Amino acid sequence: MSELDQKYALNHPIDTIAEALESGRFVRMRRLLASLHPAETAHLIESLPPHERRICWPVINPDLRGEVLSYIGDDVRADLMTSMDTADLINATEDLDADDVADILQDLPEHVMREVLRAMDSQHRRRIETILAYEEDTAGGLMNTDVVTVRSDLTLEVVLRYLRMLNGLPENTDSLYVVDHNDKYLGTLSLSQVVSRSRSLTVNNVMSHQVDAIPASMEDSDVAHRFEKHNLISAPVIDKDNRLLGRITIDDVVDVIRDEAEHSMLSMAGLSEDEDTFAPVKKSVHRRSLWLGVNLLTAFLASWVIGLFDTTLEKQVALAILMPIVASMGGVAGSQTLTLVIRSIALGQINDKNQHWLLKKEIAVGALNGLIWAIAIAIVTILWFQSFSLGLLIGTAIIINLVAAALAGVTIPLALKKAGIDPALSGSVLLTTVTDVVGFVAFLGFATLFIV
């Protein structure tokens, strides 16, 4: 399918729903929503403004609402659930996997969550409470408790008979988990081994010890890295005593990878990965105003630095014309380094042993780029203002600022990480402040000393 066809396939239901809403043709809307996969319905709901969502949501089949909610981002989901009473929530979560139910319940007020849990049968409630006992961004909060376990002394014949007795296997089941009589994890038994090896062999003869169990306390980003590194489809989750708690499947890991990617991109603008594009004006203003305030403080700092050289600027107007070039070049160079370092931190590639080498490499890159572009900018400046000293000045400032940008681009995210602060959230603001201040001080400071 071409990119144009893919865009049409995504936008066509949205356009059709919009037309149906305008004309009041709710039968057509209900028919369209019934024909969509829950994930497509979730995408459609997220693509509608709030007023149209409130009209469209009740039209969705009540039996499908739970699955649709499991695909919707936290912000939009929390907003939709405010219009649902407890009975609707109980019905919506009835047939969902335990991990999806846990995700939905965490967006509810405490008293509503307890009421929904009380309405469940005791076995289902225990499974969900096991997941809710862990933080949302850990393996325990990510796992599902629907696992199929076997003992190591069984023959494959007995395992096959056991599997036939089940009504079906949980989704994305590629392996069974081998445990002892205390439910302690021993290894995995792939389904391919069960169906291809001699049925007289025992589980112990063919089980694998290559898949390490994931501690329930492991961060979800580390879980995603393990899946990526070992090409896993599923992996067991254990507690601190090596008891099997559940499993994590590839569909959950894809969600983590997507959230991480969105987090890295949106955090640099002070936004959450669950930010609702069509959120009401008041909510959007409230969320964005804090970040704008932080940026304003850093802008005042840069302006204060410029103000220190007001006499210099009055005497040499060309400096004011050239100042943005110095700041812009430093900002772009620093952002390149910052982005690479934040990515490497997220991938777990940076450690105490290679930080020093990376710092020296980035400073060298900054110095060489600074030299190349300093020469180019100096030549343009000399031709433009007929001043060799002004060209030399801006060239020197460019070199200094690009070296400072490289230094800041490496040290700022590493320092923030060590302090327990997300580098993606505040790194760009600090970097811009450093490059602006260093650039202006170097440019205007040298101008004060040698030109004016």
Sequence and secondary structure as in RCSB ss.txt:
>XXXX:A:sequence
MSELDQKYALNHPIDTIAEALESGRFVRMRRLLASLHPAETAHLIESLPPHERRICWPVINPDLRGEVLSYIGDD
VRADLMTSMDTADLINATEDLDADDVADILQDLPEHVMREVLRAMDSQHRRRIETILAYEEDTAGGLMNTDVVTV
RSDLTLEVVLRYLRMLNGLPENTDSLYVVDHNDKYLGTLSLSQVVSRSRSLTVNNVMSHQVDAIPASMEDSDVAH
RFEKHNLISAPVIDKDNRLLGRITIDDVVDVIRDEAEHSMLSMAGLSEDEDTFAPVKKSVHRRSLWLGVNLLTAF
LASWVIGLFDTTLEKQVALAILMPIVASMGGVAGSQTLTLVIRSIALGQINDKNQHWLLKKEIAVGALNGLIWAI
AIAIVTILWFQSFSLGLLIGTAIIINLVAAALAGVTIPLALKKAGIDPALSGSVLLTTVTDVVGFVAFLGFATLF
IV
>XXXX:A:secstr
  HHHHHHHHHHHHHHHHHHHHHT HHHHHHHHHHS HHHHHHHHHTS HHHHHHHGGGS HHHHHHHHHHS HH
HHHHHHTTS HHHHHHHTTTS HHHHHHHHTTS HHHHHHHHHTS HHHHHHHHHHHTS TTBHHHH B    EE
 TTSBHHHHHHHHHHSS   TT  EEEEE TT BEEEEEEHHHHHHS TTSBHHHH B  S  EETTSBHHHHHH
HHHHHT SEEEEE TT BEEEEEEHHHHHHHHHHHHHHHHHHTTT  TT  TT  HHHHHHHHHHHHHHHHHHHH
HHHHHHHTTHHHHHH HHHHHHHHHHHHHHHHHHHHHHHHHHHHHHTT   TTTHHHHHHHHHHHHHHHHHHHHH
HHHHHHHHHH  HHHHHHHHHHHHHHHHHHHHHHHHHHHHHHHTT  HHHHHHHHHHHHHHHHHHHHHHHHHHHH
T 
